[in-house]
Each structure stands twice: as structure tokens, then as C-alpha cells.
Amino acid sequence: MPRRVRGGSSHAGFERRRPPTAIDSTVIFIANFAAPATMLVVLSLGLNLQWGHAGLFNAGVAAFVGVGAYTFGMLATGVVVADPTYGYPGHWGLSGPTDLIVAALVAMLVSGLLGILIAISTIRLRADYLAIATLALAEIIRYGFKNARSITGGDLALSSVPRPFALYAAQGWRSDGVFTLVAAAVLLLVLVMIGYLVRSPWGRAVRAVREDEEAAEALGKNTTVLRLGAFGIGCALMGLYGALQASWLYVILPDTFLPFATFTAYVVVILGGSGNPRGVVAGGYLFYALGWGEQEIKSLVRLPDWLNARLDYLLLIGIGLILIGFILFRPQGLLPERKYVPKVREPA
């Protein structure tokens, strides 16, 4: 998860002309944890739908995040004429009060369709073929972003990505606070949607395919369509995360979408509990708290130089040991998957 430098918005304005108050600092402090952690939960819920519920191993999470981010950035940022001399991309720039909502929905649609297209040719094969295809796709797309400078800006970045309600909360702590509330609202909507899906007949059929594909086919279920649907919805949520991340950071860089994003999402799902949305929420906030806490320690405590230089690596070692411990001794995660049994109405 990329982190912003503490201090709120990068835009100059009234917030920069006066010393920060206690409210400013508190809101920024909370937002710097809550907003990225909430976005990480959205990403992990998409992966949980694919892997936890449908049993599909997606090794290219970063690809769908990147596609969602760039789609959102090009649609949401104001119209700019491309400058081929400096490699600055042109933006398509929607205009209107709901432009960010439309841009986010389009980002979800594009990421979801891309996921379905890549899965169509591999989803009926062994699970490792899907993993290989998605992993290769992630690297192909990342290098495509780096080299398509006239479209994405390449290493020069696609910048000035707007935030929600920028006209009313354009600077500093207000912008961070409003964005955190928007991210929380998005997470709530995603949880409601996923809760409905996993309890629906479609969700039960998807889990049946995960447990025994041949038995599900014998009962007349179209296993290919069910898997494609789960994979596409999961990729759409990854695209939504990409849109949120682009808006939070104000900028999109190709190297943001490294395979580490895929690893992070899997760690969250394993820690929280594969197949349980509530567990994924707990795992997401817990995992992000580890990295956030490490940064707070470095900023608040004067550590020896040798320890300060190695603290990031020690954190990764610690996460690896925690992950191994969960796999060996608690493979079901913090909150195991709940078995949903539909209520049967007794005859009157």
C-alpha cells in the first residue's frame, strides 16, 4: 500500500497559510490510517469473492487495480490537451456534479470486463493456468502503462486526480476527512452487496462449485458462468480500489502496481478468514495497522540508525512469520467462514 506524506492535501490554499490546529492534526492523523486501511479492505473483499468463495487463484490483482486507477484518472481529471514533446497525456475529462461517480463505475466496468476476458480462456483449465495468465497480465499491463506515455504519462505520472467534493473540501484536513467518510460509505455499500450475493442462491451455487465442481454440474449448474461471474465482480472491486487509491494519492504511477499489491491482498484474506467478509474487514485493518504503526514508531521514537534503516525489513519478516503461523496453526483465519443454511419455512 503506498503511503502519502503526512500533512494532508498537496494543493496550496488557506490551510497552508495558518498554523495547524489540534483538529487539523487529529483529522489528518486518523485519515492517514483509516482511509488507506478502508481502501485495502475493499480490495481484499474483491479477492475474497474470487478465492474465498469461488476458489479462483488470481495472481494478477495489481493489473485490475491499475486498469481501474488509470480509467478513473483519465475520466475524472479535467480536459487537458496531450503534449507529445514532454510526454504529458491528454485527459478525457468528464464534467458534471456526478463525474467522479461515473468515472468510478466505468473503472469498475472496465476492470471487470478485462477480468472476464482473461478468465474465459483459462477458467476451465487447471487453477494454475489462471494464476499464470493473471500474473503475466499484471506485468504486461504495468509495462504498458510505463511505455504508453502519450496516454498514461508513463513514469512522469498522471497527476491532479481529483477527490470527491473538492469544491467544498479542497484543502488539507477537510479533504482528508471527507475522503475518509466517502471511503467508509463505499466500503459499507460493498459489504451490503457482498452480503446479499453470498447469501443468495447464486452465492450458494458458487460455493458449491468451489467444493465440488462435478457435483454442481450434475445438479445442472453452469459452473463456467458462475466462476466467470465471481471473477468479474471481484475484478470490478479491484478496479474500484484503484479508483479510490488514485483519488487519495492525487497521482498515478505505473510502479504503484507491483506484485506486492497481490501479496498484500492475499495476506489480508488469509489473516482475516477466507470466505468470511467480516474476517476480511478485520484482517485488512489489522494488517494495515502493522505498517502504519511501524511508521509511527519511526516518526515518534528516535531509534539507532542501524535499526531505523532495517525496520522496514524487520516488519516484512514479522509479517512473513505471522502468515506462516496462521497457515500452520490457524488456517481458517481470525474469523472462519460461516456456513449459511437457508431457513426452511414450516408448513402451516
C-alpha positions as CSV (number, residue, x, y, z in Angstrom):
1,M,0.0,0.0,0.0
2,P,1.6,3.3,-1.0
3,R,1.6,5.9,1.7
4,R,1.2,9.7,1.5
5,V,3.4,12.1,3.3
6,R,1.6,13.3,6.3
7,G,0.2,16.8,6.1
8,G,-3.0,16.5,4.0
9,S,-3.6,17.8,0.6
10,S,-0.8,18.8,-1.7
11,H,-2.8,21.7,-3.0
12,A,-1.8,25.2,-1.8
13,G,-4.6,27.2,-0.1
14,F,-5.9,28.7,3.0
15,E,-4.9,25.6,5.1
16,R,-1.2,26.4,4.2
17,R,-1.4,30.0,5.4
18,R,-2.2,29.3,9.0
19,P,-0.6,27.0,11.6
20,P,-2.4,23.7,12.0
21,T,-4.8,23.4,14.9
22,A,-5.4,20.3,17.1
23,I,-8.4,19.5,15.0
24,D,-6.4,19.6,11.8
25,S,-3.7,17.3,13.1
26,T,-6.2,14.9,14.6
27,V,-8.2,14.6,11.4
28,I,-5.1,14.1,9.3
29,F,-3.8,11.6,11.8
30,I,-7.0,9.5,11.7
31,A,-7.4,9.8,8.0
32,N,-3.9,8.7,7.2
33,F,-4.8,5.4,8.9
34,A,-8.5,5.0,8.2
35,A,-8.6,5.9,4.5
36,P,-5.9,3.6,3.2
37,A,-7.0,0.8,5.5
38,T,-10.6,1.1,4.3
39,M,-9.5,1.0,0.7
40,L,-7.4,-2.1,1.4
41,V,-10.4,-3.8,2.8
42,V,-12.4,-3.1,-0.4
43,L,-9.5,-4.6,-2.5
44,S,-9.4,-7.7,-0.3
45,L,-13.1,-8.2,-0.4
46,G,-12.8,-8.5,-4.2
47,L,-10.1,-11.1,-3.9
48,N,-12.1,-12.9,-1.2
49,L,-15.0,-13.2,-3.6
50,Q,-12.7,-14.8,-6.1
51,W,-10.6,-17.0,-3.9
52,G,-12.5,-17.4,-0.7
53,H,-15.9,-18.1,-2.3
54,A,-15.2,-19.3,-5.8
55,G,-11.8,-20.9,-5.2
56,L,-10.1,-19.0,-8.1
57,F,-6.5,-18.0,-7.6
58,N,-5.9,-14.6,-9.1
59,A,-2.2,-13.8,-9.2
60,G,-2.6,-10.5,-11.1
61,V,-4.6,-8.3,-8.6
62,A,-2.3,-5.4,-9.4
63,A,-3.3,-5.5,-13.1
64,F,-7.0,-4.8,-12.4
65,V,-6.1,-2.2,-9.8
66,G,-4.0,-0.4,-12.3
67,V,-6.7,-0.5,-15.0
68,G,-9.2,0.9,-12.6
69,A,-6.9,3.6,-11.5
70,Y,-5.9,4.8,-15.0
71,T,-9.5,4.6,-16.2
72,F,-10.7,6.7,-13.3
73,G,-7.9,9.2,-13.7
74,M,-8.4,9.8,-17.4
75,L,-12.1,10.2,-16.9
76,A,-12.2,12.2,-13.7
77,T,-9.4,14.7,-14.4
78,G,-10.2,17.9,-16.3
79,V,-9.7,18.1,-20.0
80,V,-6.0,18.5,-20.9
81,V,-4.5,18.6,-24.3
82,A,-1.8,16.0,-24.7
83,D,1.8,17.3,-25.0
84,P,3.8,14.8,-27.0
85,T,7.0,16.8,-26.5
86,Y,7.1,16.2,-22.8
87,G,5.0,13.0,-22.8
88,Y,2.2,14.5,-20.8
89,P,-1.1,12.6,-21.5
90,G,-4.4,14.1,-22.5
91,H,-7.3,13.6,-20.2
92,W,-10.9,12.8,-21.3
93,G,-12.3,14.9,-18.5
94,L,-16.0,14.3,-17.6
95,S,-17.8,17.3,-16.4
96,G,-20.8,17.5,-14.1
97,P,-21.7,17.0,-10.4
98,T,-21.6,13.2,-10.7
99,D,-18.4,12.9,-12.8
100,L,-16.4,11.1,-10.1
101,I,-19.2,8.5,-9.6
102,V,-19.5,7.9,-13.3
103,A,-15.7,7.6,-13.6
104,A,-15.6,5.1,-10.7
105,L,-18.4,3.0,-12.2
106,V,-16.6,2.9,-15.6
107,A,-13.4,1.9,-13.9
108,M,-15.2,-1.0,-12.3
109,L,-16.8,-2.0,-15.5
110,V,-13.5,-1.9,-17.5
111,S,-11.7,-3.9,-14.8
112,G,-14.5,-6.4,-14.5
113,L,-14.7,-7.0,-18.3
114,L,-10.9,-7.4,-18.5
115,G,-11.1,-10.0,-15.8
116,I,-13.8,-11.9,-17.6
117,L,-11.9,-11.8,-20.9
118,I,-8.7,-13.1,-19.4
119,A,-10.6,-15.8,-17.5
120,I,-12.7,-17.1,-20.4
121,S,-9.7,-18.9,-22.0
122,T,-8.3,-20.3,-18.8
123,I,-11.0,-20.8,-16.2
124,R,-12.0,-24.3,-17.5
125,L,-8.4,-25.4,-17.2
126,R,-6.4,-26.2,-14.0
127,A,-6.2,-23.4,-11.4
128,D,-2.5,-22.8,-12.0
129,Y,-3.2,-21.7,-15.6
130,L,-5.4,-18.9,-14.4
131,A,-2.7,-17.9,-11.9
132,I,0.0,-17.9,-14.6
133,A,-2.2,-15.9,-17.0
134,T,-3.2,-13.2,-14.5
135,L,0.4,-12.9,-13.2
136,A,1.7,-12.4,-16.8
137,L,-1.2,-9.9,-17.5
138,A,-0.2,-7.8,-14.4
139,E,3.4,-7.4,-15.7
140,I,2.3,-6.8,-19.3
141,I,-0.1,-4.1,-18.2
142,R,2.4,-2.4,-15.9
143,Y,5.0,-2.2,-18.6
144,G,2.3,-1.0,-21.0
145,F,1.5,1.8,-18.6
146,K,5.1,2.8,-18.3
147,N,5.6,3.0,-22.1
148,A,2.3,4.5,-23.2
149,R,3.4,8.0,-22.2
150,S,1.0,9.7,-24.6
151,I,-1.9,8.1,-22.7
152,T,-0.8,7.4,-19.2
153,G,2.2,9.8,-18.8
154,G,4.5,6.8,-18.1
155,D,7.0,7.5,-15.4
156,L,6.0,11.2,-15.4
157,A,2.7,10.1,-13.9
158,L,-0.9,11.1,-14.4
159,S,-1.4,13.8,-11.9
160,S,-4.1,16.2,-10.5
161,V,-6.6,13.4,-10.0
162,P,-9.5,15.0,-8.1
163,R,-11.1,14.0,-4.8
164,P,-14.8,13.8,-4.0
165,F,-16.4,17.1,-3.0
166,A,-13.3,19.0,-4.0
167,L,-15.3,22.3,-4.4
168,Y,-16.3,22.1,-0.7
169,A,-13.3,20.5,0.9
170,A,-10.3,21.2,-1.4
171,Q,-7.5,21.7,1.1
172,G,-5.8,19.9,4.0
173,W,-7.7,18.2,6.8
174,R,-11.1,18.8,5.3
175,S,-10.2,17.0,2.1
176,D,-8.7,14.1,4.1
177,G,-11.7,13.9,6.4
178,V,-14.2,14.0,3.6
179,F,-12.4,11.3,1.6
180,T,-12.2,9.0,4.7
181,L,-16.0,9.3,5.1
182,V,-16.5,8.6,1.4
183,A,-14.3,5.6,1.6
184,A,-16.2,4.3,4.6
185,A,-19.5,4.8,2.7
186,V,-18.1,2.9,-0.3
187,L,-17.0,0.0,2.0
188,L,-20.4,-0.1,3.6
189,L,-22.1,-0.4,0.2
190,V,-19.6,-3.1,-0.9
191,L,-20.3,-5.1,2.3
192,V,-24.1,-4.9,1.8
193,M,-23.7,-6.0,-1.8
194,I,-21.4,-8.9,-1.0
195,G,-23.6,-9.9,2.0
196,Y,-26.5,-10.1,-0.4
197,L,-24.6,-12.0,-3.0
198,V,-23.1,-14.7,-0.8
199,R,-26.5,-15.4,0.9
200,S,-28.3,-15.6,-2.4
201,P,-28.8,-18.8,-4.5
202,W,-26.0,-17.5,-6.8
203,G,-23.6,-17.3,-3.8
204,R,-24.5,-20.8,-2.6
205,A,-24.0,-22.1,-6.1
206,V,-20.6,-20.5,-6.4
207,R,-19.5,-22.1,-3.1
208,A,-20.9,-25.5,-4.3
209,V,-18.7,-25.2,-7.4
210,R,-15.7,-24.4,-5.1
211,E,-16.4,-27.5,-3.0
212,D,-17.2,-30.0,-5.8
213,E,-17.4,-28.8,-9.4
214,E,-18.6,-32.2,-10.7
215,A,-21.4,-32.4,-8.2
216,A,-22.5,-28.9,-9.0
217,E,-22.6,-29.7,-12.7
218,A,-24.6,-32.9,-12.0
219,L,-27.2,-30.7,-10.4
220,G,-27.5,-28.6,-13.5
221,K,-25.3,-25.6,-12.5
222,N,-23.3,-23.9,-15.3
223,T,-20.0,-23.8,-13.4
224,T,-18.2,-21.8,-16.1
225,V,-20.7,-18.9,-15.9
226,L,-20.7,-19.0,-12.1
227,R,-16.9,-18.7,-11.9
228,L,-16.8,-16.0,-14.6
229,G,-19.3,-14.0,-12.6
230,A,-17.4,-14.3,-9.4
231,F,-14.1,-13.5,-11.1
232,G,-15.6,-10.5,-12.9
233,I,-17.2,-9.0,-9.8
234,G,-14.0,-9.4,-7.9
235,C,-12.0,-7.7,-10.6
236,A,-14.6,-4.8,-10.6
237,L,-14.0,-4.3,-6.9
238,M,-10.3,-4.2,-7.5
239,G,-10.9,-1.5,-10.1
240,L,-12.9,0.4,-7.6
241,Y,-9.9,0.2,-5.2
242,G,-7.7,1.5,-8.0
243,A,-10.0,4.5,-8.5
244,L,-10.1,5.3,-4.7
245,Q,-6.3,5.0,-4.5
246,A,-5.8,7.3,-7.4
247,S,-8.1,9.9,-5.8
248,W,-6.4,9.6,-2.4
249,L,-2.9,10.0,-3.7
250,Y,-3.8,12.6,-6.4
251,V,-1.3,10.9,-8.8
252,I,-1.0,7.6,-10.6
253,L,2.4,6.0,-11.3
254,P,2.9,2.6,-13.1
255,D,5.3,1.3,-10.4
256,T,2.5,1.6,-7.8
257,F,1.0,-1.6,-9.3
258,L,3.8,-4.1,-8.4
259,P,3.1,-7.7,-7.5
260,F,3.3,-6.7,-3.8
261,A,-0.3,-5.4,-4.1
262,T,-1.4,-9.0,-4.9
263,F,0.6,-10.4,-2.0
264,T,-0.9,-7.8,0.4
265,A,-4.5,-8.7,-0.5
266,Y,-3.8,-12.5,0.0
267,V,-2.2,-11.8,3.4
268,V,-5.3,-9.9,4.4
269,V,-7.7,-12.7,3.3
270,I,-5.6,-15.4,5.0
271,L,-5.3,-13.4,8.3
272,G,-9.0,-12.4,8.4
273,G,-10.5,-15.6,7.2
274,S,-11.0,-16.8,3.6
275,G,-14.7,-16.8,2.7
276,N,-15.8,-14.5,5.5
277,P,-16.3,-10.8,4.6
278,R,-16.2,-9.8,8.3
279,G,-12.9,-11.6,8.7
280,V,-11.5,-9.8,5.7
281,V,-12.5,-6.5,7.3
282,A,-10.8,-7.4,10.5
283,G,-7.7,-8.7,8.6
284,G,-7.5,-5.6,6.5
285,Y,-7.4,-3.1,9.4
286,L,-5.1,-5.3,11.4
287,F,-2.6,-5.7,8.5
288,Y,-2.6,-2.1,7.7
289,A,-2.1,-1.2,11.4
290,L,1.2,-3.1,11.4
291,G,2.7,-1.0,8.7
292,W,1.1,2.2,10.0
293,G,2.3,1.5,13.5
294,E,5.9,0.9,12.2
295,Q,5.8,4.3,10.5
296,E,4.5,6.0,13.7
297,I,7.3,4.4,15.7
298,K,9.9,5.7,13.3
299,S,8.4,9.2,13.5
300,L,7.9,9.4,17.2
301,V,10.8,7.4,18.6
302,R,14.5,8.2,17.9
303,L,15.9,4.8,17.0
304,P,19.5,3.9,16.4
305,D,20.5,4.4,12.8
306,W,21.1,0.7,12.2
307,L,17.7,-0.2,13.5
308,N,15.9,2.6,11.7
309,A,17.4,1.6,8.4
310,R,16.3,-2.1,8.9
311,L,12.9,-1.6,10.5
312,D,11.0,-2.0,7.2
313,Y,12.7,-5.3,6.5
314,L,12.1,-6.5,10.1
315,L,8.4,-5.7,9.5
316,L,8.3,-7.8,6.4
317,I,10.0,-10.7,8.3
318,G,7.4,-10.3,11.0
319,I,4.5,-10.4,8.6
320,G,6.0,-13.5,7.0
321,L,6.3,-15.3,10.3
322,I,2.7,-14.3,11.2
323,L,1.5,-15.6,7.9
324,I,3.3,-18.9,8.3
325,G,1.9,-19.2,11.8
326,F,-1.7,-18.7,10.6
327,I,-1.2,-21.2,7.8
328,L,0.1,-23.8,10.1
329,F,-2.0,-23.3,13.3
330,R,-5.0,-21.2,12.2
331,P,-5.6,-21.8,8.5
332,Q,-9.2,-20.7,8.9
333,G,-8.1,-17.2,9.9
334,L,-9.3,-14.9,12.7
335,L,-13.0,-15.3,11.7
336,P,-13.7,-18.6,9.9
337,E,-16.1,-18.9,7.1
338,R,-19.7,-19.2,8.3
339,K,-21.9,-21.8,6.8
340,Y,-25.1,-20.2,5.5
341,V,-28.0,-22.5,5.9
342,P,-31.2,-21.1,4.3
343,K,-34.2,-21.1,6.6
344,V,-37.0,-23.6,5.7
345,R,-40.5,-22.4,6.4
346,E,-42.6,-25.0,8.1
347,P,-45.9,-25.8,6.5
348,A,-48.9,-24.0,8.1
